[in-house]
Amino acid sequence: MAKETGTSMIAQNRRARHDYQIEDRYEAGIALTGTEVKSLREGRASLAESFVSIDRRHEFWLENANIPEYLNGTWNNHAPKRKRKLLLHAKQIFRLERQIQSKGYTIVPLSMYFKDGRVKVEIAVARGKREYDKRQSLREEQDRREAQRAMRYRNRRG
């Protein structure tokens, strides 16, 4: 059987990109059970309410990520919102812990995807935005879209 290559997106956390100013990004592996991987292959996952926590043993955990039960699973199916361990290098763990010591910083999951047959989670060190920052970023995005629309219209006419 041929090995899988390339990447395919499973889930994105769009709310995190809106609510936080992203500083640094990291790719982490994730420890899963068999039925969780099968459920992810069907494209069923949600990172909407999820967050990353650190325990006293310096281990990173993805909490509140919803991976629904595998439909064809048996009695040994997984719990949909259980804590899942994130797999990082020791240097990355040390760097992340040092970065979130600063006030206002947190670690949020941005996306979950398959990379060469393995499930990866993109996590980021982020600072929470204030309400006026969110409005400003929405306004900038809308202005950028309108400018592109006007350029397209002008180029079509000429």
ABEGO torsion letter per residue (X at the ends): XBBBBEBBBABBBAAAAAABBBABBBBBBBBBBAAAAAAAAAGBBBAAABBBBBBAAGBBBBBGBBBBBBAABBAABBBAABBBBBBBBAAAAAAAAAAAABBGBBBBBABBBBBGGBBBBBBBBBBBBBAAAAAAAAAAAAAAAAAAAAAAAAAAAX
